[in-house]
Amino acid sequence: MNILQLFKFDIVSILKSPLTYLAILLGIAPLLITVIILVTNDNPVNANTMFSVGKWFFSLIGLLFVIKTITRDTAQGTIQLFLNQTQSRIGYFIAKTLSIIFISIFTTAVVVLVTYLIQWSTDGKDLDNDQSWKLLVFYLILFFVYGLLLFLINLIVQKPALVYTLGILLLLLLPVVKPFIPLIPEIGDNIQDSLKYIPFSYLSDKTLGNGVTFTNWQWVINVGSIVVLWLANLALIAKKDI
């Protein structure tokens, strides 16, 4: 298969899977329940709040799509078919890169569409105009940073269950643990400050917050992390025999 065929196969695999639409329904359900409660009690529905809630749910759902895409061939035992030559290996990795971009766009489209449907059918504050493209940029960064790290780990260990577990823990566990870090004697505050510059920390925080903006240093770290992880994956997959 060439790059476009591999990319098309990933897209079809996502769009034809019943689990994709089940995940979307599960992500939309909390939003609809919240809207129903607000409307029933004659309260306005803030589209920006619904957008933020949807952003968190679909951060997790989108990450699961990414993990499924990068581990599918390992889980099915078919990865050897794609990595038998150096050119095929590089093409395979580029196809997975394109798939992550597609998942980012697809997930953004779902969140934005659902938010606008809620906005058009209820009364309340409208969604800010700049939120759609900001969400796309955020998902691209989030899924690339997590996806490239997990792709690298999958190449090394080839254990999909471990990759799924690690991905979910990185996204969900850090926000839970962080409030307790300052309690660590002597070094707790220093660790807390350093987490502002670790992408896995501040990205997981931003899935929960209202904003998706970054500081200048975080932009540098985001781009640097993606470039380093992409090159590390490229170097490993070009040489690795599966």
C-alpha positions as CSV (number, residue, x, y, z in Angstrom):
1,M,0.0,0.0,0.0
2,N,1.2,3.6,-0.7
3,I,0.8,6.4,1.7
4,L,-2.6,7.6,0.5
5,Q,-4.0,4.0,0.5
6,L,-2.9,3.5,4.1
7,F,-4.4,6.9,5.0
8,K,-7.6,6.0,3.3
9,F,-7.7,2.7,5.1
10,D,-7.4,4.4,8.5
11,I,-10.2,6.9,7.7
12,V,-12.5,4.1,6.5
13,S,-11.7,2.1,9.6
14,I,-12.7,5.0,11.8
15,L,-15.8,6.0,9.9
16,K,-17.2,2.5,9.4
17,S,-16.7,1.3,12.9
18,P,-19.8,1.2,15.1
19,L,-17.6,2.0,18.1
20,T,-16.9,5.4,16.6
21,Y,-20.5,6.4,16.6
22,L,-21.1,4.8,20.0
23,A,-18.2,6.9,21.4
24,I,-19.7,10.0,19.8
25,L,-23.1,9.3,21.3
26,L,-21.5,8.8,24.8
27,G,-19.6,12.1,24.4
28,I,-22.7,14.0,23.3
29,A,-25.0,12.4,26.0
30,P,-23.7,14.5,29.0
31,L,-24.2,17.7,26.9
32,L,-27.7,16.8,26.0
33,I,-28.6,15.9,29.6
34,T,-27.2,19.2,30.9
35,V,-29.1,21.2,28.2
36,I,-32.3,19.4,29.0
37,I,-31.9,20.2,32.7
38,L,-31.2,23.8,32.0
39,V,-34.1,24.2,29.6
40,T,-36.5,22.5,31.9
41,N,-35.6,24.9,34.7
42,D,-35.9,27.9,32.3
43,N,-32.2,28.7,32.6
44,P,-30.1,30.1,29.6
45,V,-27.7,27.7,27.9
46,N,-24.2,29.2,27.5
47,A,-22.8,27.7,24.3
48,N,-19.2,28.4,25.4
49,T,-19.8,26.3,28.5
50,M,-21.2,23.4,26.5
51,F,-18.3,23.8,24.1
52,S,-15.8,23.4,27.0
53,V,-17.6,20.4,28.3
54,G,-17.6,18.8,24.9
55,K,-13.9,19.7,24.5
56,W,-13.0,17.5,27.5
57,F,-15.1,14.5,26.5
58,F,-13.9,14.5,23.0
59,S,-10.2,15.0,24.0
60,L,-10.5,11.6,25.5
61,I,-12.6,10.1,22.7
62,G,-10.2,11.6,20.1
63,L,-7.2,10.2,21.9
64,L,-8.8,6.8,21.9
65,F,-9.3,7.1,18.1
66,V,-5.6,8.0,17.8
67,I,-4.5,5.1,19.9
68,K,-6.7,2.7,18.0
69,T,-5.2,3.9,14.8
70,I,-1.6,3.6,15.8
71,T,-2.0,0.2,17.5
72,R,-4.5,-1.6,15.2
73,D,-1.9,-3.3,13.0
74,T,0.1,-4.4,16.0
75,A,-3.0,-5.8,17.7
76,Q,-4.0,-7.6,14.5
77,G,-0.5,-8.9,13.8
78,T,-0.4,-7.3,10.4
79,I,2.2,-4.6,11.0
80,Q,4.9,-6.8,9.5
81,L,3.2,-6.4,6.1
82,F,3.7,-2.7,6.1
83,L,7.3,-2.5,7.6
84,N,9.2,-5.0,5.4
85,Q,11.2,-2.3,3.6
86,T,12.6,1.1,4.7
87,Q,10.5,3.0,2.1
88,S,7.3,1.2,3.3
89,R,8.2,2.0,7.0
90,I,8.6,5.7,6.3
91,G,5.4,5.7,4.2
92,Y,3.5,3.9,7.0
93,F,4.6,6.5,9.5
94,I,3.6,9.4,7.3
95,A,0.2,7.8,6.8
96,K,-0.3,7.6,10.5
97,T,0.7,11.3,10.8
98,L,-2.0,12.2,8.3
99,S,-4.4,10.0,10.2
100,I,-3.8,12.0,13.4
101,I,-4.5,15.2,11.5
102,F,-7.7,13.8,10.2
103,I,-8.8,12.7,13.7
104,S,-8.1,16.2,15.0
105,I,-10.2,17.7,12.2
106,F,-13.0,15.1,12.7
107,T,-13.1,15.5,16.4
108,T,-13.2,19.3,16.2
109,A,-16.0,19.2,13.6
110,V,-18.1,17.0,16.0
111,V,-17.6,19.3,19.0
112,V,-18.3,22.5,16.9
113,L,-21.4,21.0,15.2
114,V,-22.9,19.8,18.4
115,T,-22.3,23.1,20.1
116,Y,-23.9,25.1,17.2
117,L,-26.9,22.7,17.2
118,I,-27.3,23.4,21.0
119,Q,-26.9,27.2,20.3
120,W,-29.5,27.2,17.6
121,S,-32.1,25.3,19.5
122,T,-31.7,27.1,22.9
123,D,-31.5,30.6,24.3
124,G,-28.3,31.9,25.9
125,K,-24.9,33.2,25.1
126,D,-23.5,32.3,21.6
127,L,-20.2,30.6,21.0
128,D,-17.3,33.0,20.6
129,N,-16.3,33.2,16.9
130,D,-12.6,32.3,17.4
131,Q,-13.3,29.1,19.4
132,S,-13.5,26.7,16.5
133,W,-10.1,27.3,15.0
134,K,-8.5,27.5,18.5
135,L,-10.0,24.0,19.3
136,L,-8.6,22.6,16.0
137,V,-5.1,23.9,16.9
138,F,-5.4,22.5,20.4
139,Y,-6.5,19.1,19.2
140,L,-3.7,19.0,16.7
141,I,-1.2,19.7,19.4
142,L,-2.8,17.4,21.9
143,F,-3.1,14.4,19.6
144,F,0.3,14.9,18.0
145,V,2.1,15.1,21.4
146,Y,0.3,12.2,22.9
147,G,0.0,10.2,19.6
148,L,3.6,10.5,18.6
149,L,4.8,9.5,22.1
150,L,2.5,6.5,22.2
151,F,3.4,5.5,18.6
152,L,7.1,5.5,19.7
153,I,6.2,3.3,22.7
154,N,4.1,1.0,20.5
155,L,7.1,0.5,18.2
156,I,9.3,-0.4,21.1
157,V,7.0,-2.7,23.2
158,Q,4.3,-3.7,20.7
159,K,1.7,-4.1,23.5
160,P,-1.5,-2.3,22.6
161,A,-3.0,-2.7,26.0
162,L,-0.1,-0.9,27.6
163,V,-0.3,1.9,25.1
164,Y,-4.1,2.4,25.8
165,T,-3.5,2.3,29.5
166,L,-0.6,4.8,29.4
167,G,-2.5,7.2,27.1
168,I,-5.6,7.3,29.3
169,L,-3.5,7.7,32.5
170,L,-1.5,10.5,31.0
171,L,-4.6,12.4,30.1
172,L,-6.8,11.7,33.2
173,L,-4.4,10.9,36.1
174,L,-2.2,14.0,36.0
175,P,-5.0,16.5,36.7
176,V,-6.0,14.4,39.7
177,V,-2.5,14.0,41.1
178,K,-1.3,17.6,40.6
179,P,-3.1,19.2,43.5
180,F,-1.2,16.9,45.9
181,I,2.2,17.6,44.5
182,P,2.8,20.8,46.6
183,L,2.4,18.6,49.7
184,I,5.7,16.8,48.9
185,P,8.3,18.1,51.4
186,E,10.9,20.5,50.2
187,I,10.6,19.8,46.4
188,G,6.8,19.9,45.9
189,D,6.6,23.6,44.9
190,N,9.5,23.2,42.5
191,I,7.8,20.2,40.8
192,Q,4.6,22.1,40.6
193,D,6.3,25.0,38.8
194,S,8.2,22.7,36.4
195,L,4.9,21.1,35.3
196,K,4.0,24.4,33.6
197,Y,6.6,23.5,31.0
198,I,5.8,19.8,30.6
199,P,3.3,19.4,27.7
200,F,1.6,16.3,29.1
201,S,0.8,18.3,32.3
202,Y,-0.5,21.6,30.9
203,L,-2.2,19.9,27.9
204,S,-4.2,17.7,30.2
205,D,-5.1,20.7,32.3
206,K,-6.3,22.6,29.3
207,T,-8.7,19.8,28.3
208,L,-10.6,20.7,31.6
209,G,-10.4,24.5,31.4
210,N,-12.4,27.0,29.4
211,G,-9.4,28.4,27.5
212,V,-7.1,26.7,24.9
213,T,-4.4,29.4,24.8
214,F,-0.7,28.9,25.5
215,T,2.1,31.1,26.8
216,N,5.0,31.9,24.5
217,W,7.2,29.3,26.2
218,Q,4.5,26.7,25.9
219,W,4.2,27.3,22.1
220,V,7.9,26.7,21.8
221,I,7.7,23.6,23.9
222,N,4.7,22.3,21.9
223,V,6.4,22.8,18.5
224,G,9.7,21.4,19.8
225,S,8.1,18.4,21.4
226,I,6.2,17.5,18.2
227,V,9.3,17.9,16.0
228,V,11.5,15.9,18.4
229,L,8.9,13.1,18.7
230,W,8.3,13.0,15.0
231,L,12.0,12.8,14.1
232,A,12.5,10.1,16.8
233,N,9.7,8.0,15.4
234,L,11.0,8.5,11.9
235,A,14.5,7.4,12.9
236,L,13.3,4.4,14.8
237,I,10.8,3.1,12.3
238,A,13.3,3.5,9.4
239,K,15.7,1.1,11.2
240,K,13.5,-1.1,13.2
241,D,12.7,-4.7,12.1
242,I,9.3,-5.8,13.3
